[in-house]
Amino acid sequence: MDKKIKMMNHMGFGWTSFRIKYELEKKLGFIEKRFKPIEPSNEELISHIEIDKTNISYDLKKLIKYNSNKFFFNTSNLLGAQNGFFTTEISLDVISSADNVCNNKFLYFNKSIAQFQTIEWNVNPFSGKKAPLDKHWVRISDLGADFGDIKFIWELSRFSFVYSLVRAYRITSDDKYVVKFWELFESWVASNPLEIGVNYKCGQEMSLRIMAWIFGLYAFLDHEESTNHRITTLVKFIYYHTSHVDKHFAFALKSVKNNHAISEAAGMYTVGLLFPFFKESKKWRKKGKYYLNKEGLRQIYSDGSYLQHSMNYQRLVVQNYTWVLQLAKLNDDSFSEELITRLKSCVKFLYNNQDEKTGYLPNYGMNDGALIHPLSSNDYLDYRPQLNAAWHVLTGRRLYENGLHDENLLWICGEHALNSLIENCLRKSKGYSVGGYYN
């Protein structure tokens, strides 16, 4: 009880009152009623679409191709010119990672490999413990004694392996990577009915999954394996994931109060922007954009340091903003100059504290192995791929000479970015008085 009182005193009245209300609603079953499990039908999905619905149920692929907004790359030219970037050495690394996925070997927390005979989306592969498959997510504990730390189950369901499959497909044009994408997606859908199970407990996890699914959708849209039935199912789950994130966003905003809110806002903005035909798209785009701006200015301090005092979580935030700002730019949208200035300070903070030779930063603060858009073959601790792409999105310039890290830049900003000017940005001793850092 003393610990709870200390936490309430530390977090303040707003947080405490929200948590009391939330826990009461959970106990009384109100949250469970708000997130009812449903079996999404084509007709139900179509009711949420705002354009001429003639033949949509039979040709959703066509709807995506001609009524979606611009993504980082065009599905029709993904396999086009590569500017000589993918050398034999890089290609072998990318293909090896994707082949591991095809063999059901998955990287966890950018550290350990787990291999499955049969994919189980509710299992901790290192302990063998399983979360329940038949309970509403609100009835499942985050730290269940029967399955341990929930992050060991969430990790696979982030679908981070999609980036490896797409990277390998771009190099090889091998159909097996597309086949594996749809195999894993359909397996996940079969094991995770809407609102049932642990994979619906966290809006941030759902938002990161949305981003990975969309990356795969745009990469494989024209492939014969991407049937209209599969695309329809994927669009359904993108829609219902976003709807869930929207309805539960207050929890991230008022209770978690950290990078979760930024990731969830990024998810809403992404779907609202890219899929303008949903009836809720304008709302999601507006809401996501509003909180991306508001939370960015709250969580990133004026000196560029970050509220959570974690280099890794700060990089996660940088990746989220790189993603949304580039999508905004491609679709004639923009964010406030105040936010852009703050994000520049954020990237500069990380750059200035970075080891010049390795790209590493001090392993300071919480580090759970998160790397939400793994788009290069650099070591996980090397921040150059993410900082380089972020700086280009913010300024049109690069931070580093050409190297392995450029693949991240290539995917997010396109081939022309590889030849952009390099910023003359010198590292120097500096104090960051707001965050309390000195180097």
C-alpha positions as a Markdown table, in Angstrom:
| # | Residue | x | y | z |
|---|---|---|---|---|
| 1 | Met | 0.0 | 0.0 | 0.0 |
| 2 | Asp | 2.9 | 2.4 | 0.8 |
| 3 | Lys | 4.3 | 1.9 | -2.7 |
| 4 | Lys | 0.9 | 2.7 | -4.3 |
| 5 | Ile | 0.6 | 5.9 | -2.2 |
| 6 | Lys | 4.1 | 7.0 | -3.1 |
| 7 | Met | 3.3 | 6.4 | -6.8 |
| 8 | Met | 0.1 | 8.4 | -6.6 |
| 9 | Asn | 1.9 | 11.3 | -4.9 |
| 10 | His | 4.7 | 11.1 | -7.5 |
| 11 | Met | 2.4 | 10.9 | -10.6 |
| 12 | Gly | -0.1 | 13.5 | -9.4 |
| 13 | Phe | -3.9 | 13.9 | -9.2 |
| 14 | Gly | -4.6 | 13.6 | -12.9 |
| 15 | Trp | -2.8 | 10.3 | -13.3 |
| 16 | Thr | -4.3 | 8.9 | -10.1 |
| 17 | Ser | -7.9 | 9.9 | -10.9 |
| 18 | Phe | -7.6 | 8.4 | -14.4 |
| 19 | Arg | -6.2 | 5.1 | -13.1 |
| 20 | Ile | -8.9 | 4.8 | -10.5 |
| 21 | Lys | -11.6 | 5.4 | -13.1 |
| 22 | Tyr | -9.9 | 3.0 | -15.6 |
| 23 | Glu | -9.6 | 0.2 | -13.0 |
| 24 | Leu | -13.2 | 0.7 | -12.0 |
| 25 | Glu | -14.4 | 0.5 | -15.6 |
| 26 | Lys | -12.3 | -2.6 | -16.1 |
| 27 | Lys | -13.7 | -4.3 | -13.0 |
| 28 | Leu | -17.3 | -3.5 | -13.9 |
| 29 | Gly | -16.9 | -4.8 | -17.5 |
| 30 | Phe | -17.3 | -1.4 | -19.2 |
| 31 | Ile | -14.0 | -1.7 | -21.1 |
| 32 | Glu | -14.8 | -5.2 | -22.3 |
| 33 | Lys | -18.1 | -4.0 | -23.6 |
| 34 | Arg | -16.4 | -1.1 | -25.4 |
| 35 | Phe | -14.0 | -3.5 | -27.2 |
| 36 | Lys | -16.4 | -6.3 | -28.2 |
| 37 | Pro | -15.0 | -9.3 | -30.1 |
| 38 | Ile | -16.4 | -9.5 | -33.5 |
| 39 | Glu | -16.0 | -11.6 | -36.6 |
| 40 | Pro | -15.3 | -8.9 | -39.3 |
| 41 | Ser | -17.2 | -9.5 | -42.5 |
| 42 | Asn | -16.6 | -7.9 | -45.9 |
| 43 | Glu | -19.9 | -6.1 | -45.6 |
| 44 | Glu | -19.0 | -4.7 | -42.2 |
| 45 | Leu | -15.7 | -3.4 | -43.6 |
| 46 | Ile | -17.4 | -1.8 | -46.6 |
| 47 | Ser | -19.7 | 0.1 | -44.2 |
| 48 | His | -16.6 | 2.0 | -43.0 |
| 49 | Ile | -15.6 | 3.0 | -46.6 |
| 50 | Glu | -16.5 | 6.4 | -47.9 |
| 51 | Ile | -16.2 | 6.1 | -51.7 |
| 52 | Asp | -18.3 | 4.5 | -54.4 |
| 53 | Lys | -18.7 | 0.9 | -53.1 |
| 54 | Thr | -19.5 | -0.7 | -56.5 |
| 55 | Asn | -17.6 | -4.0 | -56.6 |
| 56 | Ile | -15.3 | -3.0 | -53.7 |
| 57 | Ser | -15.9 | -6.3 | -52.0 |
| 58 | Tyr | -14.5 | -8.1 | -55.0 |
| 59 | Asp | -11.6 | -5.8 | -55.8 |
| 60 | Leu | -10.1 | -4.3 | -52.7 |
| 61 | Lys | -6.7 | -4.5 | -54.3 |
| 62 | Lys | -7.8 | -2.0 | -56.9 |
| 63 | Leu | -9.2 | 0.3 | -54.2 |
| 64 | Ile | -5.8 | 0.2 | -52.4 |
| 65 | Lys | -3.9 | 0.9 | -55.7 |
| 66 | Tyr | -5.9 | 3.8 | -56.8 |
| 67 | Asn | -7.3 | 5.4 | -53.7 |
| 68 | Ser | -4.4 | 5.2 | -51.3 |
| 69 | Asn | -1.9 | 8.0 | -50.8 |
| 70 | Lys | 1.9 | 7.9 | -51.5 |
| 71 | Phe | 4.1 | 5.6 | -49.5 |
| 72 | Phe | 8.0 | 5.6 | -49.3 |
| 73 | Phe | 8.2 | 3.5 | -52.4 |
| 74 | Asn | 6.0 | 2.6 | -55.3 |
| 75 | Thr | 4.8 | -1.0 | -55.5 |
| 76 | Ser | 5.3 | -1.1 | -59.2 |
| 77 | Asn | 9.0 | -0.1 | -59.1 |
| 78 | Leu | 10.2 | -1.8 | -55.9 |
| 79 | Leu | 12.3 | -4.1 | -58.0 |
| 80 | Gly | 13.8 | -1.4 | -60.2 |
| 81 | Ala | 17.2 | 0.3 | -60.1 |
| 82 | Gln | 19.0 | 0.1 | -56.8 |
| 83 | Asn | 21.8 | 2.5 | -57.5 |
| 84 | Gly | 24.4 | -0.2 | -56.9 |
| 85 | Phe | 23.8 | 0.0 | -53.1 |
| 86 | Phe | 23.2 | -3.7 | -52.5 |
| 87 | Thr | 26.7 | -5.2 | -52.8 |
| 88 | Thr | 27.3 | -8.9 | -52.5 |
| 89 | Glu | 28.2 | -8.6 | -48.8 |
| 90 | Ile | 25.1 | -6.6 | -48.0 |
| 91 | Ser | 22.9 | -8.8 | -50.1 |
| 92 | Leu | 24.1 | -12.0 | -48.4 |
| 93 | Asp | 23.4 | -10.5 | -44.9 |
| 94 | Val | 19.9 | -9.4 | -45.9 |
| 95 | Ile | 19.1 | -12.7 | -47.6 |
| 96 | Ser | 20.4 | -14.7 | -44.6 |
| 97 | Ser | 18.1 | -12.7 | -42.2 |
| 98 | Ala | 15.0 | -13.3 | -44.5 |
| 99 | Asp | 15.8 | -17.0 | -45.0 |
| 100 | Asn | 15.9 | -17.4 | -41.2 |
| 101 | Val | 12.3 | -16.0 | -41.2 |
| 102 | Cys | 11.3 | -18.4 | -43.9 |
| 103 | Asn | 12.7 | -21.2 | -41.7 |
| 104 | Asn | 10.7 | -19.9 | -38.7 |
| 105 | Lys | 13.8 | -18.6 | -36.9 |
| 106 | Phe | 13.1 | -15.1 | -35.4 |
| 107 | Leu | 15.3 | -12.5 | -33.8 |
| 108 | Tyr | 14.1 | -11.4 | -30.4 |
| 109 | Phe | 15.1 | -8.1 | -28.9 |
| 110 | Asn | 17.9 | -7.9 | -31.4 |
| 111 | Lys | 19.8 | -10.4 | -29.4 |
| 112 | Ser | 18.5 | -14.0 | -29.3 |
| 113 | Ile | 17.2 | -16.3 | -32.0 |
| 114 | Ala | 14.1 | -18.4 | -31.3 |
| 115 | Gln | 13.1 | -21.2 | -33.7 |
| 116 | Phe | 9.6 | -22.6 | -34.0 |
| 117 | Gln | 8.4 | -25.9 | -35.4 |
| 118 | Thr | 4.9 | -24.5 | -35.6 |
| 119 | Ile | 4.3 | -20.7 | -35.0 |
| 120 | Glu | 2.5 | -20.1 | -31.7 |
| 121 | Trp | 1.7 | -16.4 | -31.3 |
| 122 | Asn | 0.9 | -16.7 | -27.6 |
| 123 | Val | 4.1 | -18.5 | -26.4 |
| 124 | Asn | 7.3 | -17.3 | -24.8 |
| 125 | Pro | 9.7 | -19.4 | -26.9 |
| 126 | Phe | 12.5 | -19.3 | -24.3 |
| 127 | Ser | 10.4 | -20.6 | -21.4 |
| 128 | Gly | 7.6 | -22.4 | -23.3 |
| 129 | Lys | 5.0 | -20.7 | -21.2 |
| 130 | Lys | 1.8 | -19.6 | -22.9 |
| 131 | Ala | -0.7 | -16.8 | -22.5 |
| 132 | Pro | -4.4 | -17.8 | -22.8 |
| 133 | Leu | -6.0 | -17.8 | -26.3 |
| 134 | Asp | -9.6 | -17.6 | -25.2 |
| 135 | Lys | -9.7 | -14.6 | -22.9 |
| 136 | His | -10.6 | -11.0 | -23.7 |
| 137 | Trp | -7.4 | -8.9 | -23.5 |
| 138 | Val | -8.7 | -6.8 | -20.6 |
| 139 | Arg | -8.9 | -10.0 | -18.5 |
| 140 | Ile | -5.2 | -10.9 | -19.0 |
| 141 | Ser | -2.5 | -9.6 | -16.7 |
| 142 | Asp | 0.7 | -8.0 | -18.1 |
| 143 | Leu | 2.8 | -10.1 | -15.8 |
| 144 | Gly | 0.8 | -13.4 | -15.6 |
| 145 | Ala | 2.4 | -16.0 | -13.3 |
| 146 | Asp | 1.5 | -18.6 | -15.9 |
| 147 | Phe | 3.3 | -17.0 | -18.8 |
| 148 | Gly | 5.8 | -14.5 | -17.4 |
| 149 | Asp | 6.9 | -11.2 | -19.0 |
| 150 | Ile | 4.4 | -10.4 | -21.7 |
| 151 | Lys | 7.0 | -8.7 | -23.9 |
| 152 | Phe | 8.4 | -12.1 | -24.8 |
| 153 | Ile | 5.0 | -12.8 | -26.5 |
| 154 | Trp | 4.5 | -9.4 | -27.9 |
| 155 | Glu | 7.9 | -9.4 | -29.7 |
| 156 | Leu | 7.0 | -11.7 | -32.5 |
| 157 | Ser | 3.7 | -10.1 | -33.0 |
| 158 | Arg | 5.3 | -6.8 | -33.8 |
| 159 | Phe | 6.0 | -8.3 | -37.3 |
| 160 | Ser | 9.4 | -6.7 | -37.4 |
| 161 | Phe | 10.5 | -9.6 | -39.6 |
| 162 | Val | 8.4 | -8.1 | -42.4 |
| 163 | Tyr | 11.2 | -5.6 | -43.1 |
| 164 | Ser | 13.7 | -8.5 | -43.6 |
| 165 | Leu | 11.3 | -10.2 | -46.1 |
| 166 | Val | 10.8 | -7.0 | -48.1 |
| 167 | Arg | 14.5 | -6.2 | -48.1 |
| 168 | Ala | 15.4 | -9.6 | -49.5 |
| 169 | Tyr | 12.6 | -9.5 | -52.0 |
| 170 | Arg | 13.9 | -6.3 | -53.4 |
| 171 | Ile | 17.3 | -7.9 | -53.9 |
| 172 | Thr | 16.2 | -11.3 | -55.2 |
| 173 | Ser | 12.6 | -11.0 | -56.5 |
| 174 | Asp | 12.2 | -14.5 | -54.9 |
| 175 | Asp | 8.5 | -15.3 | -54.4 |
| 176 | Lys | 9.2 | -17.3 | -51.2 |
| 177 | Tyr | 9.5 | -14.0 | -49.2 |
| 178 | Val | 6.0 | -12.9 | -50.4 |
| 179 | Val | 4.6 | -16.4 | -49.6 |
| 180 | Lys | 6.1 | -16.3 | -46.1 |
| 181 | Phe | 4.6 | -12.8 | -45.4 |
| 182 | Trp | 1.1 | -14.0 | -46.2 |
| 183 | Glu | 1.6 | -17.3 | -44.4 |
| 184 | Leu | 2.6 | -15.6 | -41.2 |
| 185 | Phe | -0.1 | -12.9 | -41.5 |
| 186 | Glu | -2.8 | -15.6 | -42.0 |
| 187 | Ser | -1.4 | -17.6 | -39.1 |
| 188 | Trp | -1.6 | -14.5 | -36.9 |
| 189 | Val | -5.2 | -13.8 | -37.9 |
| 190 | Ala | -6.2 | -17.4 | -37.2 |
| 191 | Ser | -4.7 | -17.3 | -33.7 |
| 192 | Asn | -5.8 | -13.8 | -32.7 |
| 193 | Pro | -9.5 | -13.1 | -33.2 |
| 194 | Leu | -10.3 | -9.5 | -32.7 |
| 195 | Glu | -10.0 | -8.3 | -29.0 |
| 196 | Ile | -9.1 | -11.8 | -27.8 |
| 197 | Gly | -5.7 | -12.6 | -26.3 |
| 198 | Val | -2.6 | -10.7 | -25.2 |
| 199 | Asn | -1.8 | -9.2 | -28.5 |
| 200 | Tyr | -4.6 | -6.6 | -28.1 |
| 201 | Lys | -3.4 | -5.4 | -24.7 |
| 202 | Cys | -1.1 | -2.6 | -25.9 |
| 203 | Gly | -1.9 | 0.1 | -28.4 |
| 204 | Gln | 1.8 | 0.7 | -29.1 |
| 205 | Glu | 2.4 | -2.9 | -30.1 |
| 206 | Met | -0.7 | -2.7 | -32.3 |
| 207 | Ser | 0.6 | 0.5 | -34.0 |
| 208 | Leu | 4.0 | -1.0 | -34.7 |
| 209 | Arg | 2.3 | -4.1 | -36.2 |
| 210 | Ile | 0.2 | -1.8 | -38.4 |
| 211 | Met | 3.3 | -0.1 | -39.7 |
| 212 | Ala | 4.9 | -3.4 | -40.5 |
| 213 | Trp | 1.8 | -4.7 | -42.2 |
| 214 | Ile | 1.6 | -1.6 | -44.3 |
| 215 | Phe | 5.2 | -1.9 | -45.3 |
| 216 | Gly | 4.6 | -5.4 | -46.5 |
| 217 | Leu | 1.3 | -4.5 | -48.2 |
| 218 | Tyr | 2.9 | -1.8 | -50.3 |
| 219 | Ala | 5.9 | -4.0 | -51.2 |
| 220 | Phe | 3.9 | -7.0 | -52.2 |
| 221 | Leu | 0.7 | -5.5 | -53.5 |
| 222 | Asp | 1.3 | -6.4 | -57.2 |
| 223 | His | 2.4 | -9.9 | -56.5 |
| 224 | Glu | 0.1 | -12.8 | -57.5 |
| 225 | Glu | 0.3 | -14.1 | -53.9 |
| 226 | Ser | -1.4 | -10.9 | -52.8 |
| 227 | Thr | -4.9 | -12.1 | -53.7 |
| 228 | Asn | -7.9 | -9.9 | -53.2 |
| 229 | His | -9.1 | -12.1 | -50.3 |
| 230 | Arg | -5.8 | -11.7 | -48.5 |
| 231 | Ile | -5.7 | -7.9 | -49.0 |
| 232 | Thr | -9.2 | -7.6 | -47.8 |
| 233 | Thr | -8.4 | -9.5 | -44.6 |
| 234 | Leu | -5.3 | -7.3 | -44.1 |
| 235 | Val | -7.2 | -4.1 | -44.6 |
| 236 | Lys | -9.9 | -5.3 | -42.1 |
| 237 | Phe | -7.2 | -5.9 | -39.5 |
| 238 | Ile | -5.5 | -2.6 | -40.2 |
| 239 | Tyr | -8.9 | -0.8 | -39.8 |
| 240 | Tyr | -9.9 | -2.6 | -36.6 |
| 241 | His | -6.4 | -2.2 | -35.1 |
| 242 | Thr | -6.6 | 1.6 | -35.7 |
| 243 | Ser | -10.1 | 1.8 | -34.3 |
| 244 | His | -8.9 | 0.0 | -31.2 |
| 245 | Val | -5.9 | 2.3 | -30.8 |
| 246 | Asp | -8.1 | 5.4 | -31.2 |
| 247 | Lys | -10.6 | 4.2 | -28.6 |
| 248 | His | -7.9 | 3.2 | -26.1 |
| 249 | Phe | -5.5 | 6.1 | -26.7 |
| 250 | Ala | -6.3 | 7.9 | -23.5 |
| 251 | Phe | -4.6 | 5.1 | -21.6 |
| 252 | Ala | -1.3 | 5.8 | -23.3 |
| 253 | Leu | -1.8 | 9.5 | -23.1 |
| 254 | Lys | -2.8 | 9.8 | -19.4 |
| 255 | Ser | -1.5 | 6.6 | -17.8 |
| 256 | Val | 1.6 | 5.5 | -19.6 |
| 257 | Lys | 2.7 | 9.0 | -20.6 |
| 258 | Asn | 5.7 | 8.2 | -22.6 |
| 259 | Asn | 6.8 | 6.9 | -26.1 |
| 260 | His | 3.7 | 4.7 | -26.2 |
| 261 | Ala | 1.6 | 7.8 | -26.9 |
| 262 | Ile | 3.9 | 8.9 | -29.8 |
| 263 | Ser | 3.8 | 5.4 | -31.4 |
| 264 | Glu | 0.1 | 5.2 | -31.2 |
| 265 | Ala | -0.4 | 8.7 | -32.6 |
| 266 | Ala | 2.0 | 7.7 | -35.4 |
| 267 | Gly | -0.2 | 4.6 | -36.1 |
| 268 | Met | -3.4 | 6.7 | -36.3 |
| 269 | Tyr | -1.7 | 9.3 | -38.5 |
| 270 | Thr | -0.3 | 6.7 | -40.8 |
| 271 | Val | -3.6 | 4.9 | -41.5 |
| 272 | Gly | -5.6 | 8.2 | -41.6 |
| 273 | Leu | -3.1 | 9.5 | -44.2 |
| 274 | Leu | -2.6 | 6.4 | -46.4 |
| 275 | Phe | -6.1 | 5.1 | -46.4 |
| 276 | Pro | -8.3 | 8.2 | -46.9 |
| 277 | Phe | -11.3 | 6.1 | -47.9 |
| 278 | Phe | -12.1 | 5.0 | -44.4 |
| 279 | Lys | -14.9 | 7.1 | -42.8 |
| 280 | Glu | -12.7 | 7.7 | -39.7 |
| 281 | Ser | -9.5 | 8.6 | -41.7 |
| 282 | Lys | -9.8 | 12.3 | -41.3 |
| 283 | Lys | -10.4 | 12.0 | -37.6 |
| 284 | Trp | -7.4 | 9.6 | -37.2 |
| 285 | Arg | -5.1 | 11.8 | -39.3 |
| 286 | Lys | -6.1 | 14.9 | -37.4 |
| 287 | Lys | -5.9 | 13.2 | -33.9 |
| 288 | Gly | -2.6 | 11.5 | -34.7 |
| 289 | Lys | -1.1 | 14.7 | -36.0 |
| 290 | Tyr | -2.3 | 16.8 | -33.0 |
| 291 | Tyr | -0.8 | 14.4 | -30.5 |
| 292 | Leu | 2.4 | 13.8 | -32.4 |
| 293 | Asn | 3.0 | 17.6 | -32.2 |
| 294 | Lys | 1.8 | 17.9 | -28.6 |
| 295 | Glu | 3.6 | 14.9 | -27.2 |
| 296 | Gly | 6.8 | 15.6 | -29.1 |
| 297 | Leu | 7.1 | 19.0 | -27.6 |
| 298 | Arg | 6.3 | 17.6 | -24.1 |
| 299 | Gln | 8.5 | 14.5 | -24.2 |
| 300 | Ile | 11.5 | 15.9 | -26.0 |
| 301 | Tyr | 13.2 | 18.6 | -23.9 |
| 302 | Ser | 14.3 | 21.9 | -25.4 |
| 303 | Asp | 17.9 | 20.8 | -25.2 |
| 304 | Gly | 17.2 | 17.7 | -27.3 |
| 305 | Ser | 17.3 | 15.2 | -24.4 |
| 306 | Tyr | 14.3 | 12.9 | -23.7 |
| 307 | Leu | 11.8 | 12.5 | -20.9 |
| 308 | Gln | 12.5 | 8.8 | -20.4 |
| 309 | His | 16.2 | 9.2 | -20.1 |
| 310 | Ser | 16.9 | 6.2 | -22.3 |
| 311 | Met | 19.0 | 6.4 | -25.4 |
| 312 | Asn | 17.2 | 3.5 | -27.0 |
| 313 | Tyr | 13.7 | 4.8 | -26.3 |
| 314 | Gln | 14.8 | 8.2 | -27.7 |
| 315 | Arg | 15.9 | 6.4 | -30.9 |
| 316 | Leu | 12.5 | 4.7 | -31.0 |
| 317 | Val | 10.8 | 8.2 | -30.9 |
| 318 | Val | 13.2 | 9.4 | -33.6 |
| 319 | Gln | 12.2 | 6.5 | -35.8 |
| 320 | Asn | 8.5 | 7.2 | -35.3 |
| 321 | Tyr | 8.9 | 10.8 | -36.3 |
| 322 | Thr | 11.1 | 9.9 | -39.3 |
| 323 | Trp | 8.3 | 7.7 | -40.6 |
| 324 | Val | 5.4 | 10.1 | -40.1 |
| 325 | Leu | 7.3 | 13.3 | -41.3 |
| 326 | Gln | 8.4 | 11.6 | -44.5 |
| 327 | Leu | 4.9 | 10.3 | -45.2 |
| 328 | Ala | 3.6 | 13.8 | -44.5 |
| 329 | Lys | 6.1 | 15.3 | -47.0 |
| 330 | Leu | 5.2 | 12.8 | -49.7 |
| 331 | Asn | 1.5 | 13.7 | -49.3 |
| 332 | Asp | 1.8 | 17.5 | -49.0 |
| 333 | Asp | 1.2 | 17.6 | -45.3 |
| 334 | Ser | 3.5 | 19.3 | -42.7 |
| 335 | Phe | 4.1 | 19.6 | -39.0 |
| 336 | Ser | 4.8 | 22.7 | -36.9 |
| 337 | Glu | 8.1 | 24.4 | -37.2 |
| 338 | Glu | 8.4 | 24.3 | -33.4 |
| 339 | Leu | 8.2 | 20.5 | -33.5 |
| 340 | Ile | 10.7 | 20.3 | -36.4 |
| 341 | Thr | 13.2 | 22.5 | -34.4 |
| 342 | Arg | 12.7 | 20.3 | -31.4 |
| 343 | Leu | 13.3 | 17.1 | -33.4 |
| 344 | Lys | 16.5 | 18.6 | -34.9 |
| 345 | Ser | 17.7 | 19.2 | -31.3 |
| 346 | Cys | 16.8 | 15.6 | -30.5 |
| 347 | Val | 18.8 | 14.2 | -33.3 |
| 348 | Lys | 21.7 | 16.5 | -32.6 |
| 349 | Phe | 21.7 | 15.4 | -28.9 |
| 350 | Leu | 22.1 | 11.7 | -30.0 |
| 351 | Tyr | 24.7 | 12.5 | -32.7 |
| 352 | Asn | 26.8 | 14.6 | -30.3 |
| 353 | Asn | 26.9 | 11.8 | -27.8 |
| 354 | Gln | 27.7 | 9.2 | -30.4 |
| 355 | Asp | 31.0 | 7.4 | -30.9 |
| 356 | Glu | 32.3 | 8.5 | -34.2 |
| 357 | Lys | 33.8 | 5.2 | -35.3 |
| 358 | Thr | 31.2 | 2.7 | -34.2 |
| 359 | Gly | 28.0 | 4.8 | -34.2 |
| 360 | Tyr | 27.3 | 3.6 | -30.7 |
| 361 | Leu | 25.8 | 5.7 | -27.9 |
| 362 | Pro | 26.2 | 5.0 | -24.2 |
| 363 | Asn | 23.8 | 2.2 | -23.2 |
| 364 | Tyr | 22.1 | 4.5 | -20.8 |
| 365 | Gly | 18.6 | 4.0 | -19.4 |
| 366 | Met | 16.0 | 1.4 | -20.3 |
| 367 | Asn | 17.0 | -0.8 | -23.2 |
| 368 | Asp | 14.6 | -3.6 | -24.2 |
| 369 | Gly | 16.2 | -4.2 | -27.6 |
| 370 | Ala | 13.6 | -2.2 | -29.5 |
| 371 | Leu | 14.4 | -1.3 | -33.1 |
| 372 | Ile | 11.0 | -0.7 | -34.7 |
| 373 | His | 11.9 | -0.3 | -38.4 |
| 374 | Pro | 15.0 | -2.5 | -38.9 |
| 375 | Leu | 16.1 | -1.3 | -42.4 |
| 376 | Ser | 19.8 | -1.9 | -42.4 |
| 377 | Ser | 22.5 | -4.5 | -41.6 |
| 378 | Asn | 24.3 | -2.4 | -39.0 |
| 379 | Asp | 24.8 | -3.6 | -35.5 |
| 380 | Tyr | 21.7 | -2.9 | -33.3 |
| 381 | Leu | 23.7 | -0.5 | -31.1 |
| 382 | Asp | 24.8 | 1.5 | -34.1 |
| 383 | Tyr | 22.5 | 4.6 | -34.4 |
| 384 | Arg | 23.8 | 5.9 | -37.7 |
| 385 | Pro | 21.1 | 4.4 | -39.9 |
| 386 | Gln | 18.2 | 6.0 | -37.9 |
| 387 | Leu | 19.9 | 9.3 | -37.3 |
| 388 | Asn | 21.0 | 9.7 | -40.9 |
| 389 | Ala | 17.4 | 9.1 | -42.2 |
| 390 | Ala | 15.9 | 11.4 | -39.6 |
| 391 | Trp | 18.3 | 14.2 | -40.4 |
| 392 | His | 17.6 | 13.9 | -44.1 |
| 393 | Val | 13.8 | 14.0 | -43.5 |
| 394 | Leu | 14.3 | 17.1 | -41.3 |
| 395 | Thr | 16.9 | 19.0 | -43.4 |
| 396 | Gly | 17.4 | 17.3 | -46.8 |
| 397 | Arg | 21.0 | 16.6 | -45.8 |
| 398 | Arg | 22.9 | 13.6 | -44.5 |
| 399 | Leu | 25.0 | 13.3 | -41.3 |
| 400 | Tyr | 27.6 | 10.7 | -42.5 |
| 401 | Glu | 29.7 | 9.7 | -45.5 |
| 402 | Asn | 28.2 | 6.8 | -47.6 |
| 403 | Gly | 28.2 | 3.4 | -45.8 |
| 404 | Leu | 26.2 | 0.4 | -44.7 |
| 405 | His | 23.9 | 2.7 | -42.8 |
| 406 | Asp | 22.5 | 4.3 | -46.0 |
| 407 | Glu | 20.1 | 1.5 | -46.6 |
| 408 | Asn | 17.7 | 2.9 | -44.0 |
| 409 | Leu | 17.9 | 6.3 | -45.9 |
| 410 | Leu | 17.3 | 4.5 | -49.2 |
| 411 | Trp | 14.0 | 2.9 | -48.0 |
| 412 | Ile | 12.6 | 5.9 | -46.3 |
| 413 | Cys | 13.7 | 8.8 | -48.6 |
| 414 | Gly | 14.5 | 7.1 | -51.9 |
| 415 | Glu | 17.7 | 6.8 | -54.1 |
| 416 | His | 18.2 | 10.5 | -54.6 |
| 417 | Ala | 18.9 | 10.9 | -50.9 |
| 418 | Leu | 22.0 | 8.8 | -51.2 |
| 419 | Asn | 23.7 | 11.6 | -53.1 |
| 420 | Ser | 22.5 | 14.5 | -50.9 |
| 421 | Leu | 24.9 | 16.9 | -49.2 |
| 422 | Ile | 26.5 | 16.0 | -45.9 |
| 423 | Glu | 25.9 | 18.3 | -42.9 |
| 424 | Asn | 29.1 | 19.8 | -41.4 |
| 425 | Cys | 28.1 | 18.8 | -37.9 |
| 426 | Leu | 31.0 | 18.6 | -35.5 |
| 427 | Arg | 30.8 | 16.8 | -32.2 |
| 428 | Lys | 31.9 | 18.8 | -29.2 |
| 429 | Ser | 31.7 | 18.9 | -25.4 |
| 430 | Lys | 28.4 | 20.3 | -24.3 |
| 431 | Gly | 26.0 | 20.6 | -21.4 |
| 432 | Tyr | 22.3 | 19.7 | -21.6 |
| 433 | Ser | 21.0 | 21.4 | -18.5 |
| 434 | Val | 17.3 | 20.5 | -19.0 |
| 435 | Gly | 18.0 | 16.8 | -19.2 |
| 436 | Gly | 21.1 | 16.8 | -16.9 |
| 437 | Tyr | 23.6 | 15.5 | -19.4 |
| 438 | Tyr | 27.2 | 16.7 | -19.9 |
| 439 | Asn | 29.8 | 15.3 | -22.3 |
